[in-house]
Amino acid sequence: MLVSTEAMKVETAIHAEENGTIAEVLVKAGDQIDAKDLLVTIAAGSA
């Protein structure tokens, strides 16, 4: 699991589509996000 989000008491797990290392986290706990928002960037192939 890469990220876990919560909306209206429903938790949703988000999984990475490729291996790698998180390069940057673009949101913080408590931020409101939309469906297409970029949450993290991944340095591909670094895992």
N, CA, C and O atoms as a CHARMM CRD file, in Angstrom:
* protein
*
  188
    1    1 MET  N      0.83800  -1.16800   0.00000 PROA 1      0.00000
    2    1 MET  CA     0.00000   0.00000   0.00000 PROA 1      0.00000
    3    1 MET  C      0.89200   1.24300   0.00000 PROA 1      0.00000
    4    1 MET  O      1.87700   1.32300   0.73300 PROA 1      0.00000
    5    2 LEU  N      0.52700   2.18300  -0.82200 PROA 2      0.00000
    6    2 LEU  CA     1.29700   3.42100  -0.95500 PROA 2      0.00000
    7    2 LEU  C      0.71300   4.53700  -0.07900 PROA 2      0.00000
    8    2 LEU  O      1.43800   5.20300   0.66100 PROA 2      0.00000
    9    3 VAL  N     -0.60200   4.72800  -0.17600 PROA 3      0.00000
   10    3 VAL  CA    -1.28300   5.80300   0.54400 PROA 3      0.00000
   11    3 VAL  C     -2.64800   5.29700   0.99800 PROA 3      0.00000
   12    3 VAL  O     -3.27000   4.47600   0.32400 PROA 3      0.00000
   13    4 SER  N     -3.10300   5.78600   2.12900 PROA 4      0.00000
   14    4 SER  CA    -4.44600   5.49500   2.61400 PROA 4      0.00000
   15    4 SER  C     -5.19400   6.81500   2.75200 PROA 4      0.00000
   16    4 SER  O     -4.69500   7.75600   3.36800 PROA 4      0.00000
   17    5 THR  N     -6.40100   6.88100   2.17400 PROA 5      0.00000
   18    5 THR  CA    -7.21800   8.08700   2.28900 PROA 5      0.00000
   19    5 THR  C     -8.50300   7.74300   3.02900 PROA 5      0.00000
   20    5 THR  O     -8.90800   6.58200   3.08800 PROA 5      0.00000
   21    6 GLU  N     -9.13200   8.75800   3.58900 PROA 6      0.00000
   22    6 GLU  CA   -10.39300   8.55400   4.29000 PROA 6      0.00000
   23    6 GLU  C    -11.37500   9.63800   3.89900 PROA 6      0.00000
   24    6 GLU  O    -11.03400  10.82100   3.86400 PROA 6      0.00000
   25    7 ALA  N    -12.59800   9.22400   3.60400 PROA 7      0.00000
   26    7 ALA  CA   -13.67800  10.16400   3.30500 PROA 7      0.00000
   27    7 ALA  C    -14.95800   9.61300   3.90100 PROA 7      0.00000
   28    7 ALA  O    -15.33800   8.47500   3.62500 PROA 7      0.00000
   29    8 MET  N    -15.61300  10.40500   4.70400 PROA 8      0.00000
   30    8 MET  CA   -16.86900  10.01200   5.32200 PROA 8      0.00000
   31    8 MET  C    -16.75900   8.65500   6.03100 PROA 8      0.00000
   32    8 MET  O    -17.64300   7.80700   5.91200 PROA 8      0.00000
   33    9 LYS  N    -15.67000   8.46900   6.76000 PROA 9      0.00000
   34    9 LYS  CA   -15.39700   7.26200   7.56000 PROA 9      0.00000
   35    9 LYS  C    -15.10400   6.02200   6.71900 PROA 9      0.00000
   36    9 LYS  O    -15.06200   4.91500   7.25600 PROA 9      0.00000
   37   10 VAL  N    -14.89900   6.18500   5.40200 PROA 10     0.00000
   38   10 VAL  CA   -14.53600   5.06400   4.51700 PROA 10     0.00000
   39   10 VAL  C    -13.06900   5.22700   4.14100 PROA 10     0.00000
   40   10 VAL  O    -12.67400   6.24200   3.56600 PROA 10     0.00000
   41   11 GLU  N    -12.26700   4.21900   4.47000 PROA 11     0.00000
   42   11 GLU  CA   -10.83900   4.25500   4.17700 PROA 11     0.00000
   43   11 GLU  C    -10.57200   3.57100   2.84300 PROA 11     0.00000
   44   11 GLU  O    -11.11300   2.50000   2.56700 PROA 11     0.00000
   45   12 THR  N     -9.73200   4.19700   2.01300 PROA 12     0.00000
   46   12 THR  CA    -9.38600   3.66100   0.70100 PROA 12     0.00000
   47   12 THR  C     -7.87200   3.53500   0.59400 PROA 12     0.00000
   48   12 THR  O     -7.14500   4.49800   0.83900 PROA 12     0.00000
   49   13 ALA  N     -7.39800   2.34600   0.22600 PROA 13     0.00000
   50   13 ALA  CA    -5.96900   2.10300   0.03800 PROA 13     0.00000
   51   13 ALA  C     -5.60800   2.36900  -1.41900 PROA 13     0.00000
   52   13 ALA  O     -6.32500   1.95700  -2.33200 PROA 13     0.00000
   53   14 ILE  N     -4.49500   3.06000  -1.62700 PROA 14     0.00000
   54   14 ILE  CA    -4.00100   3.33700  -2.97600 PROA 14     0.00000
   55   14 ILE  C     -2.66700   2.61200  -3.12700 PROA 14     0.00000
   56   14 ILE  O     -1.75800   2.76900  -2.31100 PROA 14     0.00000
   57   15 HSD  N     -2.57200   1.82000  -4.18100 PROA 15     0.00000
   58   15 HSD  CA    -1.36200   1.02500  -4.43500 PROA 15     0.00000
   59   15 HSD  C     -0.58200   1.61300  -5.59600 PROA 15     0.00000
   60   15 HSD  O     -1.16600   2.18800  -6.51600 PROA 15     0.00000
   61   16 ALA  N      0.74000   1.47100  -5.55700 PROA 16     0.00000
   62   16 ALA  CA     1.60300   1.95300  -6.63700 PROA 16     0.00000
   63   16 ALA  C      1.48000   1.03800  -7.84700 PROA 16     0.00000
   64   16 ALA  O      1.32600  -0.17500  -7.70000 PROA 16     0.00000
   65   17 GLU  N      1.54600   1.61200  -9.03200 PROA 17     0.00000
   66   17 GLU  CA     1.47200   0.83200 -10.26700 PROA 17     0.00000
   67   17 GLU  C      2.82900   0.29500 -10.69600 PROA 17     0.00000
   68   17 GLU  O      2.90500  -0.55300 -11.58500 PROA 17     0.00000
   69   18 GLU  N      3.91100   0.78000 -10.06900 PROA 18     0.00000
   70   18 GLU  CA     5.25600   0.32100 -10.41200 PROA 18     0.00000
   71   18 GLU  C      6.13000   0.35300  -9.16400 PROA 18     0.00000
   72   18 GLU  O      5.79700   1.01300  -8.18000 PROA 18     0.00000
   73   19 ASN  N      7.24500  -0.36100  -9.21000 PROA 19     0.00000
   74   19 ASN  CA     8.19500  -0.33800  -8.10600 PROA 19     0.00000
   75   19 ASN  C      8.96100   0.97100  -8.11400 PROA 19     0.00000
   76   19 ASN  O      9.11000   1.60800  -9.15700 PROA 19     0.00000
   77   20 GLY  N      9.43700   1.36200  -6.97200 PROA 20     0.00000
   78   20 GLY  CA    10.22300   2.57900  -6.88300 PROA 20     0.00000
   79   20 GLY  C     10.28700   3.07600  -5.45300 PROA 20     0.00000
   80   20 GLY  O      9.84300   2.40300  -4.52300 PROA 20     0.00000
   81   21 THR  N     10.84400   4.25600  -5.29300 PROA 21     0.00000
   82   21 THR  CA    10.98100   4.90300  -3.99500 PROA 21     0.00000
   83   21 THR  C     10.23200   6.22400  -4.03000 PROA 21     0.00000
   84   21 THR  O     10.29600   6.95200  -5.02100 PROA 21     0.00000
   85   22 ILE  N      9.53200   6.53400  -2.96500 PROA 22     0.00000
   86   22 ILE  CA     8.83000   7.81200  -2.91000 PROA 22     0.00000
   87   22 ILE  C      9.86400   8.93500  -2.93200 PROA 22     0.00000
   88   22 ILE  O     10.73900   9.00400  -2.06900 PROA 22     0.00000
   89   23 ALA  N      9.75400   9.80700  -3.92300 PROA 23     0.00000
   90   23 ALA  CA    10.69000  10.91500  -4.07700 PROA 23     0.00000
   91   23 ALA  C     10.18000  12.16300  -3.35700 PROA 23     0.00000
   92   23 ALA  O     10.96400  12.93100  -2.80100 PROA 23     0.00000
   93   24 GLU  N      8.85100  12.35800  -3.37200 PROA 24     0.00000
   94   24 GLU  CA     8.29200  13.55800  -2.76400 PROA 24     0.00000
   95   24 GLU  C      6.83800  13.30900  -2.37900 PROA 24     0.00000
   96   24 GLU  O      6.08400  12.70600  -3.14300 PROA 24     0.00000
   97   25 VAL  N      6.45000  13.77000  -1.20700 PROA 25     0.00000
   98   25 VAL  CA     5.05400  13.72700  -0.75400 PROA 25     0.00000
   99   25 VAL  C      4.49200  15.12600  -0.94000 PROA 25     0.00000
  100   25 VAL  O      5.02600  16.09300  -0.39600 PROA 25     0.00000
  101   26 LEU  N      3.41300  15.23400  -1.71000 PROA 26     0.00000
  102   26 LEU  CA     2.87800  16.53300  -2.10000 PROA 26     0.00000
  103   26 LEU  C      1.69100  16.99000  -1.26300 PROA 26     0.00000
  104   26 LEU  O      1.18600  18.09400  -1.46900 PROA 26     0.00000
  105   27 VAL  N      1.23700  16.17000  -0.32800 PROA 27     0.00000
  106   27 VAL  CA     0.12300  16.52000   0.55700 PROA 27     0.00000
  107   27 VAL  C      0.51500  16.19700   1.98900 PROA 27     0.00000
  108   27 VAL  O      1.49100  15.48900   2.23600 PROA 27     0.00000
  109   28 LYS  N     -0.26100  16.72700   2.92900 PROA 28     0.00000
  110   28 LYS  CA    -0.01200  16.39900   4.33300 PROA 28     0.00000
  111   28 LYS  C     -1.30700  15.89200   4.95000 PROA 28     0.00000
  112   28 LYS  O     -2.38400  16.09400   4.39100 PROA 28     0.00000
  113   29 ALA  N     -1.20700  15.24200   6.08900 PROA 29     0.00000
  114   29 ALA  CA    -2.37700  14.71400   6.78900 PROA 29     0.00000
  115   29 ALA  C     -3.38800  15.82600   7.01300 PROA 29     0.00000
  116   29 ALA  O     -3.04100  16.91900   7.46100 PROA 29     0.00000
  117   30 GLY  N     -4.62800  15.53600   6.69800 PROA 30     0.00000
  118   30 GLY  CA    -5.69400  16.51400   6.88200 PROA 30     0.00000
  119   30 GLY  C     -6.03600  17.31800   5.64800 PROA 30     0.00000
  120   30 GLY  O     -7.07500  17.97800   5.62000 PROA 30     0.00000
  121   31 ASP  N     -5.18800  17.28500   4.61500 PROA 31     0.00000
  122   31 ASP  CA    -5.47500  18.00600   3.36700 PROA 31     0.00000
  123   31 ASP  C     -6.69300  17.38800   2.68300 PROA 31     0.00000
  124   31 ASP  O     -6.89000  16.17400   2.72500 PROA 31     0.00000
  125   32 GLN  N     -7.50700  18.23600   2.05200 PROA 32     0.00000
  126   32 GLN  CA    -8.58800  17.74400   1.21800 PROA 32     0.00000
  127   32 GLN  C     -8.02700  17.52000  -0.17900 PROA 32     0.00000
  128   32 GLN  O     -7.29900  18.36200  -0.70400 PROA 32     0.00000
  129   33 ILE  N     -8.36800  16.38200  -0.77900 PROA 33     0.00000
  130   33 ILE  CA    -7.86300  16.04500  -2.10700 PROA 33     0.00000
  131   33 ILE  C     -9.02000  15.73400  -3.04200 PROA 33     0.00000
  132   33 ILE  O    -10.11300  15.38200  -2.59700 PROA 33     0.00000
  133   34 ASP  N     -8.77600  15.86700  -4.33600 PROA 34     0.00000
  134   34 ASP  CA    -9.73900  15.50500  -5.36500 PROA 34     0.00000
  135   34 ASP  C     -9.25800  14.25700  -6.08300 PROA 34     0.00000
  136   34 ASP  O     -8.11100  13.84400  -5.91300 PROA 34     0.00000
  137   35 ALA  N    -10.11000  13.66500  -6.86800 PROA 35     0.00000
  138   35 ALA  CA    -9.84100  12.38100  -7.51300 PROA 35     0.00000
  139   35 ALA  C     -8.56700  12.36900  -8.35100 PROA 35     0.00000
  140   35 ALA  O     -7.86500  11.35800  -8.35700 PROA 35     0.00000
  141   36 LYS  N     -8.24500  13.41900  -9.03900 PROA 36     0.00000
  142   36 LYS  CA    -7.08400  13.42600  -9.94300 PROA 36     0.00000
  143   36 LYS  C     -5.85700  14.12300  -9.35800 PROA 36     0.00000
  144   36 LYS  O     -4.88800  14.36100 -10.07900 PROA 36     0.00000
  145   37 ASP  N     -5.88000  14.45300  -8.06400 PROA 37     0.00000
  146   37 ASP  CA    -4.74600  15.13400  -7.44300 PROA 37     0.00000
  147   37 ASP  C     -3.52000  14.23100  -7.35600 PROA 37     0.00000
  148   37 ASP  O     -3.64200  13.03400  -7.09300 PROA 37     0.00000
  149   38 LEU  N     -2.34400  14.80400  -7.57700 PROA 38     0.00000
  150   38 LEU  CA    -1.07800  14.10200  -7.42900 PROA 38     0.00000
  151   38 LEU  C     -0.69100  14.13700  -5.96200 PROA 38     0.00000
  152   38 LEU  O     -0.54100  15.21200  -5.38200 PROA 38     0.00000
  153   39 LEU  N     -0.52600  12.94900  -5.35000 PROA 39     0.00000
  154   39 LEU  CA    -0.23800  12.86800  -3.91400 PROA 39     0.00000
  155   39 LEU  C      1.23200  12.67000  -3.64100 PROA 39     0.00000
  156   39 LEU  O      1.76500  13.26200  -2.70300 PROA 39     0.00000
  157   40 VAL  N      1.90700  11.85100  -4.43700 PROA 40     0.00000
  158   40 VAL  CA     3.33500  11.58900  -4.26100 PROA 40     0.00000
  159   40 VAL  C      3.97500  11.45400  -5.63300 PROA 40     0.00000
  160   40 VAL  O      3.29300  11.18300  -6.62100 PROA 40     0.00000
  161   41 THR  N      5.30000  11.64600  -5.68900 PROA 41     0.00000
  162   41 THR  CA     6.05600  11.30700  -6.88400 PROA 41     0.00000
  163   41 THR  C      6.94900  10.12800  -6.55200 PROA 41     0.00000
  164   41 THR  O      7.42500  10.00400  -5.42300 PROA 41     0.00000
  165   42 ILE  N      7.17800   9.26500  -7.52300 PROA 42     0.00000
  166   42 ILE  CA     7.95700   8.04200  -7.31800 PROA 42     0.00000
  167   42 ILE  C      9.16300   8.05100  -8.23400 PROA 42     0.00000
  168   42 ILE  O      9.04100   8.30200  -9.43200 PROA 42     0.00000
  169   43 ALA  N     10.33500   7.77300  -7.66300 PROA 43     0.00000
  170   43 ALA  CA    11.54700   7.58500  -8.46600 PROA 43     0.00000
  171   43 ALA  C     11.53300   6.12300  -8.91700 PROA 43     0.00000
  172   43 ALA  O     11.84200   5.22400  -8.13500 PROA 43     0.00000
  173   44 ALA  N     11.18000   5.89500 -10.16400 PROA 44     0.00000
  174   44 ALA  CA    10.99600   4.54200 -10.70400 PROA 44     0.00000
  175   44 ALA  C     12.28400   3.73200 -10.67500 PROA 44     0.00000
  176   44 ALA  O     13.37800   4.25700 -10.88000 PROA 44     0.00000
  177   45 GLY  N     12.12300   2.43700 -10.41500 PROA 45     0.00000
  178   45 GLY  CA    13.24700   1.51800 -10.47100 PROA 45     0.00000
  179   45 GLY  C     14.22700   1.63500  -9.32700 PROA 45     0.00000
  180   45 GLY  O     15.31200   1.05600  -9.39100 PROA 45     0.00000
  181   46 SER  N     13.88500   2.36000  -8.29000 PROA 46     0.00000
  182   46 SER  CA    14.80200   2.55100  -7.17800 PROA 46     0.00000
  183   46 SER  C     14.53800   1.62600  -6.00600 PROA 46     0.00000
  184   46 SER  O     15.17400   1.75400  -4.96000 PROA 46     0.00000
  185   47 ALA  N     13.62200   0.70800  -6.16400 PROA 47     0.00000
  186   47 ALA  CA    13.25400  -0.16800  -5.03800 PROA 47     0.00000
  187   47 ALA  C     14.17300  -1.35200  -4.93600 PROA 47     0.00000
  188   47 ALA  O     14.00600  -2.18700  -4.04700 PROA 47     0.00000
